[in-house]
Amino acid sequence: MKDLVFIEGLKTQAVIGVYDWEKKIQQELVFDLEMEHDNRVPAATDDLSKTLDYEAISNFILAFCAERQFELIETLAERLVAELIENFTLSAVALTLRKPAAVPAANAVGVKICRRV
């Protein structure tokens, strides 16, 4: 079994959607991530530089969403995970992306993707 570092319930506002009215507003998105990382070295050394810095990753996600617009959450999820893998040298990521207001009768709709290098 692999160690995981996770971020749960990261909320941001983003311009996302296929309809013209969606391209003019910001909507809430909620992210859950699980990232494989061997936690034995940071645990043994108590050294932040040996960890996956979840604050840096969270800030990266917030900036990514603020700087870009997508029509589909599938596109956002794929491109975000690709950049996370590249920028944080991740070997595996599971991302759940929810768009809570997309379907009024549902708590949320979204996608979950799992990528391994």
Helices and strands as residue ranges (DSSP letters): E 4-14, G 20-24, E 27-36, H 40-45, G 48-50, H 54-67, H 73-88, E 92-99, E 109-116
